[in-house]
């Protein structure tokens, strides 16, 4: 337990410096500079606490329900500050009407890929859509993956949209960022094959045996894998399609790939 008990404040103005600082976390630049991010929702904060994450602060709707008051007391005992705000302020903080009753402010945590245990790693090369990134983190958690790696310039997994799409899995799934060269070195040193999905893939993903430890490598939403990383894959696979569409949404394709590769081990 923290030696410090968090403070309690009541705020009624959107001009309050604390509120301005929290609102700024909707911007990637502010998240990068502060190392903080927002998690919206009472349940999401509870999920974080259960996973061992303590917020630096929560902003809670006033008048508070018993459940919100209990949560406030719990996080204060862990050293987090509690800011109670009226509905108008909460709408500004959330940048949406009908906001959640609790918004948590957390420190970002990134994993060292070398500490990821044997199993399935999902690697995403420069994904652009934060909703896809969040959904893939959630799916990786559901399948029991060892971790998710974002390669190169990608959507921010700690943005509000991405965090919302994880449905709490941001607090459970080891997450790393690497540039392409560092990832290539990591993949070469890690036991097990690297399987890439590619429109030119010659192997039906349903037929491949990737073993218990492997990397599933996915490309961008628009253009797929770059040639440089595709050439480093042990196999390039395709997901068969019978209709007129020429591709899947990235999150859907990743989910299919994960379940096919993990099927023998579920």
C-alpha positions as YAML, in Angstrom:
chain: A
units: angstrom
residues:
- id: 1
  name: UNK
  ca: [0.00, 0.00, 0.00]
- id: 2
  name: UNK
  ca: [1.19, 3.52, -0.79]
- id: 3
  name: UNK
  ca: [2.50, 5.55, 2.15]
- id: 4
  name: UNK
  ca: [0.68, 8.54, 0.69]
- id: 5
  name: UNK
  ca: [-3.08, 8.97, 0.83]
- id: 6
  name: UNK
  ca: [-4.47, 10.68, -2.23]
- id: 7
  name: UNK
  ca: [-6.15, 14.06, -2.06]
- id: 8
  name: UNK
  ca: [-9.79, 14.93, -2.75]
- id: 9
  name: UNK
  ca: [-10.87, 17.95, -4.78]
- id: 10
  name: UNK
  ca: [-14.22, 19.23, -6.01]
- id: 11
  name: UNK
  ca: [-14.18, 21.04, -9.36]
- id: 12
  name: UNK
  ca: [-16.98, 22.97, -11.04]
- id: 13
  name: UNK
  ca: [-15.08, 24.82, -13.78]
- id: 14
  name: UNK
  ca: [-13.54, 23.52, -17.00]
- id: 15
  name: UNK
  ca: [-10.89, 26.24, -16.59]
- id: 16
  name: UNK
  ca: [-9.43, 24.40, -13.61]
- id: 17
  name: UNK
  ca: [-5.77, 23.49, -14.37]
- id: 18
  name: UNK
  ca: [-6.28, 19.88, -13.32]
- id: 19
  name: UNK
  ca: [-9.19, 19.50, -15.70]
- id: 20
  name: UNK
  ca: [-7.21, 21.12, -18.51]
- id: 21
  name: UNK
  ca: [-4.36, 18.69, -17.93]
- id: 22
  name: UNK
  ca: [-6.68, 15.70, -18.00]
- id: 23
  name: UNK
  ca: [-8.47, 16.94, -21.13]
- id: 24
  name: UNK
  ca: [-5.11, 17.37, -22.85]
- id: 25
  name: UNK
  ca: [-4.55, 13.61, -22.63]
- id: 26
  name: UNK
  ca: [-6.89, 13.21, -25.59]
- id: 27
  name: UNK
  ca: [-3.93, 14.53, -27.60]
- id: 28
  name: UNK
  ca: [-1.09, 12.21, -28.54]
- id: 29
  name: UNK
  ca: [1.52, 14.88, -27.88]
- id: 30
  name: UNK
  ca: [0.32, 15.36, -24.29]
- id: 31
  name: UNK
  ca: [0.29, 11.60, -23.71]
- id: 32
  name: UNK
  ca: [3.83, 11.29, -25.06]
- id: 33
  name: UNK
  ca: [5.11, 14.15, -22.92]
- id: 34
  name: UNK
  ca: [3.40, 13.09, -19.71]
- id: 35
  name: UNK
  ca: [3.52, 9.30, -20.07]
- id: 36
  name: UNK
  ca: [-0.12, 9.21, -18.99]
- id: 37
  name: UNK
  ca: [-3.37, 8.05, -20.60]
- id: 38
  name: UNK
  ca: [-7.11, 7.98, -19.93]
- id: 39
  name: UNK
  ca: [-9.30, 4.97, -19.21]
- id: 40
  name: UNK
  ca: [-13.02, 5.73, -19.24]
- id: 41
  name: UNK
  ca: [-15.47, 3.85, -17.07]
- id: 42
  name: UNK
  ca: [-15.96, 2.51, -13.56]
- id: 43
  name: UNK
  ca: [-15.49, -1.09, -14.71]
- id: 44
  name: UNK
  ca: [-12.31, -0.25, -16.61]
- id: 45
  name: UNK
  ca: [-10.76, 1.30, -13.49]
- id: 46
  name: UNK
  ca: [-11.79, -1.76, -11.47]
- id: 47
  name: UNK
  ca: [-10.22, -4.01, -14.12]
- id: 48
  name: UNK
  ca: [-7.02, -1.98, -13.86]
- id: 49
  name: UNK
  ca: [-6.92, -2.31, -10.09]
- id: 50
  name: UNK
  ca: [-7.50, -6.07, -10.34]
- id: 51
  name: UNK
  ca: [-4.55, -6.28, -12.74]
- id: 52
  name: UNK
  ca: [-2.28, -4.37, -10.36]
- id: 53
  name: UNK
  ca: [-2.46, -0.96, -12.04]
- id: 54
  name: UNK
  ca: [-3.04, 2.04, -9.76]
- id: 55
  name: UNK
  ca: [-4.29, 5.29, -11.30]
- id: 56
  name: UNK
  ca: [-2.50, 8.53, -10.57]
- id: 57
  name: UNK
  ca: [-5.94, 10.16, -10.43]
- id: 58
  name: UNK
  ca: [-9.60, 9.49, -11.08]
- id: 59
  name: UNK
  ca: [-12.16, 12.09, -12.11]
- id: 60
  name: UNK
  ca: [-15.60, 11.10, -10.85]
- id: 61
  name: UNK
  ca: [-19.11, 12.36, -11.50]
- id: 62
  name: UNK
  ca: [-20.76, 14.32, -8.72]
- id: 63
  name: UNK
  ca: [-23.08, 13.62, -6.96]
- id: 64
  name: UNK
  ca: [-21.29, 10.31, -6.51]
- id: 65
  name: UNK
  ca: [-23.06, 6.99, -6.15]
- id: 66
  name: UNK
  ca: [-22.07, 4.70, -3.29]
- id: 67
  name: UNK
  ca: [-20.08, 2.59, -5.73]
- id: 68
  name: UNK
  ca: [-18.13, 5.60, -7.01]
- id: 69
  name: UNK
  ca: [-17.51, 6.83, -3.46]
- id: 70
  name: UNK
  ca: [-16.20, 3.39, -2.52]
- id: 71
  name: UNK
  ca: [-13.91, 3.39, -5.55]
- id: 72
  name: UNK
  ca: [-12.65, 6.85, -4.63]
- id: 73
  name: UNK
  ca: [-11.79, 5.70, -1.11]
- id: 74
  name: UNK
  ca: [-10.05, 2.63, -2.49]
- id: 75
  name: UNK
  ca: [-7.80, 4.50, -4.93]
- id: 76
  name: UNK
  ca: [-7.04, 7.22, -2.37]
- id: 77
  name: UNK
  ca: [-5.73, 4.55, -0.03]
- id: 78
  name: UNK
  ca: [-3.40, 3.51, -2.85]
- id: 79
  name: UNK
  ca: [-2.11, 7.07, -3.26]
- id: 80
  name: UNK
  ca: [-4.27, 8.27, -6.16]
- id: 81
  name: UNK
  ca: [-5.96, 11.66, -6.14]
- id: 82
  name: UNK
  ca: [-9.72, 11.92, -6.58]
- id: 83
  name: UNK
  ca: [-11.36, 14.83, -8.38]
- id: 84
  name: UNK
  ca: [-15.14, 15.10, -8.17]
- id: 85
  name: UNK
  ca: [-16.70, 17.08, -11.01]
- id: 86
  name: UNK
  ca: [-20.20, 17.98, -12.13]
- id: 87
  name: UNK
  ca: [-21.79, 16.63, -15.31]
- id: 88
  name: UNK
  ca: [-20.80, 19.65, -17.41]
- id: 89
  name: UNK
  ca: [-17.14, 19.27, -16.48]
- id: 90
  name: UNK
  ca: [-17.24, 15.51, -17.03]
- id: 91
  name: UNK
  ca: [-18.61, 16.05, -20.55]
- id: 92
  name: UNK
  ca: [-15.69, 18.35, -21.30]
- id: 93
  name: UNK
  ca: [-13.18, 15.88, -19.88]
- id: 94
  name: UNK
  ca: [-14.66, 12.99, -21.86]
- id: 95
  name: UNK
  ca: [-15.34, 15.11, -24.98]
- id: 96
  name: UNK
  ca: [-18.71, 13.41, -25.32]
- id: 97
  name: UNK
  ca: [-22.26, 13.69, -24.07]
- id: 98
  name: UNK
  ca: [-23.43, 11.20, -21.44]
- id: 99
  name: UNK
  ca: [-19.88, 10.51, -20.20]
- id: 100
  name: UNK
  ca: [-18.88, 7.66, -17.97]
- id: 101
  name: UNK
  ca: [-19.13, 8.33, -14.23]
- id: 102
  name: UNK
  ca: [-15.42, 7.64, -13.70]
- id: 103
  name: UNK
  ca: [-12.37, 8.45, -15.80]
- id: 104
  name: UNK
  ca: [-9.02, 7.10, -14.66]
- id: 105
  name: UNK
  ca: [-5.61, 8.62, -15.38]
- id: 106
  name: UNK
  ca: [-2.87, 5.97, -15.59]
- id: 107
  name: UNK
  ca: [0.83, 5.78, -16.33]
- id: 108
  name: UNK
  ca: [1.69, 4.07, -19.61]
- id: 109
  name: UNK
  ca: [3.55, 0.78, -19.33]
- id: 110
  name: UNK
  ca: [5.46, -0.89, -22.16]
- id: 111
  name: UNK
  ca: [7.00, -4.35, -21.93]
- id: 112
  name: UNK
  ca: [10.44, -5.54, -22.97]
- id: 113
  name: UNK
  ca: [9.70, -8.02, -25.79]
- id: 114
  name: UNK
  ca: [12.51, -10.25, -24.53]
- id: 115
  name: UNK
  ca: [10.51, -10.88, -21.36]
- id: 116
  name: UNK
  ca: [7.47, -12.14, -23.28]
- id: 117
  name: UNK
  ca: [7.09, -15.88, -22.55]
- id: 118
  name: UNK
  ca: [6.84, -18.65, -25.10]
- id: 119
  name: UNK
  ca: [3.57, -18.65, -26.98]
- id: 120
  name: UNK
  ca: [1.91, -16.47, -29.60]
- id: 121
  name: UNK
  ca: [3.09, -12.94, -30.24]
- id: 122
  name: UNK
  ca: [1.03, -10.63, -32.44]
- id: 123
  name: UNK
  ca: [3.18, -8.13, -34.32]
- id: 124
  name: UNK
  ca: [1.55, -5.25, -36.20]
- id: 125
  name: UNK
  ca: [3.50, -3.28, -38.77]
- id: 126
  name: UNK
  ca: [2.41, 0.37, -38.65]
- id: 127
  name: UNK
  ca: [-1.34, -0.05, -38.03]
- id: 128
  name: UNK
  ca: [-3.12, 3.26, -38.50]
- id: 129
  name: UNK
  ca: [-6.54, 2.75, -36.94]
- id: 130
  name: UNK
  ca: [-6.67, 3.01, -33.12]
- id: 131
  name: UNK
  ca: [-9.88, 0.99, -33.00]
- id: 132
  name: UNK
  ca: [-8.14, -1.86, -34.81]
- id: 133
  name: UNK
  ca: [-5.18, -1.69, -32.44]
- id: 134
  name: UNK
  ca: [-7.43, -1.81, -29.38]
- id: 135
  name: UNK
  ca: [-9.54, -4.64, -30.76]
- id: 136
  name: UNK
  ca: [-6.43, -6.67, -31.59]
- id: 137
  name: UNK
  ca: [-5.08, -6.20, -28.05]
- id: 138
  name: UNK
  ca: [-8.43, -7.44, -26.73]
- id: 139
  name: UNK
  ca: [-8.41, -10.43, -29.10]
- id: 140
  name: UNK
  ca: [-4.82, -11.30, -28.20]
- id: 141
  name: UNK
  ca: [-5.82, -11.28, -24.55]
- id: 142
  name: UNK
  ca: [-8.81, -13.53, -25.26]
- id: 143
  name: UNK
  ca: [-6.68, -16.05, -27.13]
- id: 144
  name: UNK
  ca: [-4.04, -16.14, -24.41]
- id: 145
  name: UNK
  ca: [-1.26, -14.56, -26.46]
- id: 146
  name: UNK
  ca: [2.12, -13.80, -24.92]
- id: 147
  name: UNK
  ca: [2.17, -10.20, -26.11]
- id: 148
  name: UNK
  ca: [1.52, -7.59, -28.79]
- id: 149
  name: UNK
  ca: [4.28, -5.68, -30.57]
- id: 150
  name: UNK
  ca: [3.70, -2.48, -32.55]
- id: 151
  name: UNK
  ca: [6.33, -1.97, -35.24]
- id: 152
  name: UNK
  ca: [7.34, 1.46, -36.48]
- id: 153
  name: UNK
  ca: [4.94, 4.38, -36.67]
- id: 154
  name: UNK
  ca: [1.53, 3.22, -35.50]
- id: 155
  name: UNK
  ca: [-1.70, 4.39, -33.96]
- id: 156
  name: UNK
  ca: [-1.24, 5.11, -30.27]
- id: 157
  name: UNK
  ca: [-2.48, 2.15, -28.18]
- id: 158
  name: UNK
  ca: [-2.93, 4.57, -25.26]
- id: 159
  name: UNK
  ca: [-5.31, 6.87, -27.12]
- id: 160
  name: UNK
  ca: [-8.86, 6.99, -25.79]
- id: 161
  name: UNK
  ca: [-10.37, 5.15, -28.77]
- id: 162
  name: UNK
  ca: [-7.81, 2.36, -28.63]
- id: 163
  name: UNK
  ca: [-8.09, 1.95, -24.86]
- id: 164
  name: UNK
  ca: [-11.88, 1.85, -25.11]
- id: 165
  name: UNK
  ca: [-11.65, -0.87, -27.79]
- id: 166
  name: UNK
  ca: [-9.44, -3.04, -25.57]
- id: 167
  name: UNK
  ca: [-12.30, -3.35, -23.05]
- id: 168
  name: UNK
  ca: [-9.74, -3.60, -20.24]
- id: 169
  name: UNK
  ca: [-7.21, -5.84, -21.99]
- id: 170
  name: UNK
  ca: [-4.74, -2.92, -22.10]
- id: 171
  name: UNK
  ca: [-4.15, -3.76, -18.43]
- id: 172
  name: UNK
  ca: [-3.55, -7.47, -19.04]
- id: 173
  name: UNK
  ca: [-1.70, -7.83, -22.34]
- id: 174
  name: UNK
  ca: [2.07, -7.15, -22.49]
- id: 175
  name: UNK
  ca: [2.57, -4.44, -25.10]
- id: 176
  name: UNK
  ca: [5.79, -3.33, -26.77]
- id: 177
  name: UNK
  ca: [6.93, -0.87, -29.43]
- id: 178
  name: UNK
  ca: [9.92, -1.44, -31.71]
- id: 179
  name: UNK
  ca: [11.31, -0.08, -34.95]
- id: 180
  name: UNK
  ca: [11.51, -2.46, -37.90]
- id: 181
  name: UNK
  ca: [15.21, -3.26, -37.52]
- id: 182
  name: UNK
  ca: [14.94, -4.01, -33.80]
- id: 183
  name: UNK
  ca: [11.90, -6.19, -34.46]
- id: 184
  name: UNK
  ca: [13.71, -8.13, -37.18]
- id: 185
  name: UNK
  ca: [16.55, -8.89, -34.76]
- id: 186
  name: UNK
  ca: [14.10, -9.88, -32.05]
- id: 187
  name: UNK
  ca: [12.14, -12.19, -34.37]
- id: 188
  name: UNK
  ca: [15.33, -13.87, -35.62]
- id: 189
  name: UNK
  ca: [16.43, -14.63, -32.04]
- id: 190
  name: UNK
  ca: [13.05, -15.87, -30.78]
- id: 191
  name: UNK
  ca: [12.32, -19.61, -31.06]
- id: 192
  name: UNK
  ca: [9.52, -20.58, -33.42]
- id: 193
  name: UNK
  ca: [8.45, -19.41, -36.87]
- id: 194
  name: UNK
  ca: [7.22, -16.01, -37.96]
- id: 195
  name: UNK
  ca: [4.02, -16.27, -39.98]
- id: 196
  name: UNK
  ca: [2.98, -13.31, -42.10]
- id: 197
  name: UNK
  ca: [-0.42, -12.78, -43.71]
- id: 198
  name: UNK
  ca: [-0.10, -11.61, -47.29]
- id: 199
  name: UNK
  ca: [-2.35, -11.38, -50.34]
- id: 200
  name: UNK
  ca: [0.39, -13.17, -52.26]
- id: 201
  name: UNK
  ca: [0.68, -15.85, -49.59]
- id: 202
  name: UNK
  ca: [0.90, -19.34, -51.03]
- id: 203
  name: UNK
  ca: [-0.10, -21.26, -47.89]
- id: 204
  name: UNK
  ca: [-3.69, -21.62, -46.68]
- id: 205
  name: UNK
  ca: [-3.59, -20.54, -43.02]
- id: 206
  name: UNK
  ca: [-5.88, -23.43, -42.11]
- id: 207
  name: UNK
  ca: [-3.19, -25.93, -43.10]
- id: 208
  name: UNK
  ca: [-0.18, -24.54, -41.27]
- id: 209
  name: UNK
  ca: [1.30, -25.96, -38.06]
- id: 210
  name: UNK
  ca: [3.10, -23.07, -36.41]
- id: 211
  name: UNK
  ca: [3.87, -24.96, -33.20]
- id: 212
  name: UNK
  ca: [3.18, -23.66, -29.70]
- id: 213
  name: UNK
  ca: [5.48, -20.61, -29.99]
- id: 214
  name: UNK
  ca: [5.32, -18.32, -33.01]
- id: 215
  name: UNK
  ca: [4.87, -14.74, -34.23]
- id: 216
  name: UNK
  ca: [1.85, -13.70, -36.28]
- id: 217
  name: UNK
  ca: [2.91, -10.68, -38.34]
- id: 218
  name: UNK
  ca: [0.25, -8.39, -39.79]
- id: 219
  name: UNK
  ca: [0.68, -5.41, -42.12]
- id: 220
  name: UNK
  ca: [-1.02, -2.04, -42.44]
- id: 221
  name: UNK
  ca: [-4.71, -1.66, -43.23]
- id: 222
  name: UNK
  ca: [-4.00, -0.13, -46.65]
- id: 223
  name: UNK
  ca: [-1.00, -1.95, -48.09]
- id: 224
  name: UNK
  ca: [-0.24, -4.97, -45.93]
- id: 225
  name: UNK
  ca: [3.29, -6.02, -45.03]
- id: 226
  name: UNK
  ca: [6.28, -4.20, -46.44]
- id: 227
  name: UNK
  ca: [8.56, -6.30, -48.63]
- id: 228
  name: UNK
  ca: [11.38, -5.98, -46.10]
- id: 229
  name: UNK
  ca: [9.45, -7.72, -43.31]
- id: 230
  name: UNK
  ca: [7.57, -10.10, -45.60]
- id: 231
  name: UNK
  ca: [10.92, -11.49, -46.75]
- id: 232
  name: UNK
  ca: [11.85, -12.28, -43.14]
- id: 233
  name: UNK
  ca: [8.78, -14.47, -42.58]
- id: 234
  name: UNK
  ca: [9.17, -18.23, -42.45]
- id: 235
  name: UNK
  ca: [5.78, -18.56, -44.16]
- id: 236
  name: UNK
  ca: [3.44, -16.18, -45.93]
- id: 237
  name: UNK
  ca: [-0.14, -17.32, -45.50]
- id: 238
  name: UNK
  ca: [-3.48, -16.32, -46.94]
- id: 239
  name: UNK
  ca: [-6.98, -16.39, -45.50]
- id: 240
  name: UNK
  ca: [-9.27, -17.91, -48.15]
- id: 241
  name: UNK
  ca: [-12.25, -15.81, -49.26]
- id: 242
  name: UNK
  ca: [-15.19, -16.90, -51.37]
- id: 243
  name: UNK
  ca: [-16.95, -13.58, -52.03]
- id: 244
  name: UNK
  ca: [-16.14, -10.43, -53.96]
- id: 245
  name: UNK
  ca: [-14.22, -8.62, -51.19]
- id: 246
  name: UNK
  ca: [-10.47, -8.64, -51.72]
- id: 247
  name: UNK
  ca: [-9.44, -8.25, -48.09]
- id: 248
  name: UNK
  ca: [-10.53, -8.34, -44.44]
- id: 249
  name: UNK
  ca: [-10.51, -5.59, -41.87]
- id: 250
  name: UNK
  ca: [-7.17, -5.77, -40.03]
- id: 251
  name: UNK
  ca: [-8.70, -6.65, -36.67]
- id: 252
  name: UNK
  ca: [-10.87, -9.36, -38.24]
- id: 253
  name: UNK
  ca: [-7.95, -10.83, -40.19]
- id: 254
  name: UNK
  ca: [-5.81, -10.87, -37.05]
- id: 255
  name: UNK
  ca: [-8.55, -12.61, -35.08]
- id: 256
  name: UNK
  ca: [-8.91, -15.29, -37.76]
- id: 257
  name: UNK
  ca: [-5.15, -15.74, -37.92]
- id: 258
  name: UNK
  ca: [-4.80, -16.00, -34.16]
- id: 259
  name: UNK
  ca: [-7.52, -18.60, -33.78]
- id: 260
  name: UNK
  ca: [-6.23, -20.69, -36.66]
- id: 261
  name: UNK
  ca: [-2.66, -20.70, -35.33]
- id: 262
  name: UNK
  ca: [-3.75, -21.26, -31.75]
- id: 263
  name: UNK
  ca: [-6.43, -23.86, -32.54]
- id: 264
  name: UNK
  ca: [-4.26, -26.91, -31.65]
- id: 265
  name: UNK
  ca: [-3.33, -25.30, -28.32]
- id: 266
  name: UNK
  ca: [-6.71, -24.11, -27.06]
...
